[in-house]
Amino acid sequence: MKTEMVMPQMGESVAEATVQKWHKAIGDKVKKDEPILDIATDKVDSEIPAPETGVLVEIRATEGETVPVKTVIAIIETDEAAAQDAIKSGSPSTAPKQQQQESPAKSQNGSQPAPAQPAAQPKPAERPESLQASGEVTEMVMPQMGESIAEATILKWHKKVGDRVEKDETILEISTDKVDSEIPSPASGTILELLANKGDTVAVKTPIARIGTPAGGSAKPASPAAPVQQSEAAAPAAAQRSRQTAAPAAVESSSVSGVPHAYGDKFFSPLVRNVAAQHGLSAVELANIPGSGAHGRVTKDDVLRYLEHRGSAPAPQAQAPASARSEAPAPRLQYNEDGVRIEPMDNMRKRIAKHMVDSKRISPHVYSTAEVDVTNIAKWRAKNQSAFTQRMGYKLSFTPFFLEAAVKALVQFPYVNASIDGDNIILKRDINLGCAVALGTSGLIVPVIKNADRLSFAGIADALMDLATRARNKQLKPDEIQGGTFTVTNPGIFGDIIGNPIINQ
């Protein structure tokens, strides 16, 4: 049976994600919950597990491609025999990839690359700019996303002319001066015409699309062509992956205990630590690998390149004694002749910056600081630290105390556990605490402790430790980073006396 793998929604405000790396290629066997690809959103980088055990028979999104959430990105066949038949028969989902993978090798051997030619032929016909209607037509207008909103900009169309849509299915994304939003289809049918293009700014209540039944029947021929086009587009990336000497699939987070998150002034991502643990790299050896990432950060590709030339023994510079932490060289940045260095921001950093600026613009920020004597808390923590660590398996920090205090305050003052929607105040019954977790140089994420008011102190501490650990290991589920009603951040870990955060919204 074929199982569709869709792009997960990594947060209620996340509309799309970028495919960073496929760990598997067409024809590879996968196990349920085994990491199959890496994705990046504006909030988090994450490893995505396979939804079922089977064989990967189709990849619909290439590396570097940005895909809307809930879009099918891969097909897994749970029946191995059926998967092999599909691959051998050269179905549209697999044949172009295989033939394009084989073509470069045959060319290098001097034989004809003819097998690749048939794969390039079944290209979909270009979709018409409009279709003649047969019967009733529904005009879709630009919605008004608030009484003060007069216009909106089209960010992306998820459908093209000739595509079949269902009522309430997301059809496009728009942006206003207050919110970015996915807009659903007002009716089921076929898109007959798009009246506004991507990037157009359109007045509210202006028609932007026509939906109905095309003359001469439904536009079914256009539907199967799309997967073929996606399949062909995915072929170069799949071929490249088949030629790489990639590391095995990522291991569980428990296997990276020997590689720390950081060494000296270098931070190692969970993905890098996974690869290092698989190949027995020490922290010293890892720190000596030249990093190509932002601020000299070591990436997975850096480690793989190092391993290719490492041979059976570690490189000489990696044999420094464990005590020589200060000897790990700081990354030397390269500057141009004007003494500057320009680094493009990654997707997460850009989106975080945008959300922070938007938050300051949308909501008035008022700060008030009070001094609290926490001597008794510090004494209690010191007295019970050993017993707590023995029972729970980790040390007790001060953060759970602040979280419990916030919960008690929100119970006492429910209007603080609320949000504003136009002229309405939305009071929330549940207290869902968002807790900011730093991911080193990779950004920041806010996992949510659901129903924190129903948890004991130990329950809050345990939930915080679990979410923070899985956040750093890219193991959070989509519903664990959404639904927050109040957010707590703790800049005190950096030695700050007072921090003025920006509202997370």
Summary of the structure (lengths in Angstrom):
residues: 505
radius of gyration: 26.4
end to end distance: 40.8
largest distance: 80.3
contacts: 1437
relative contact order: 0.10
helix: 34%
strand: 22%
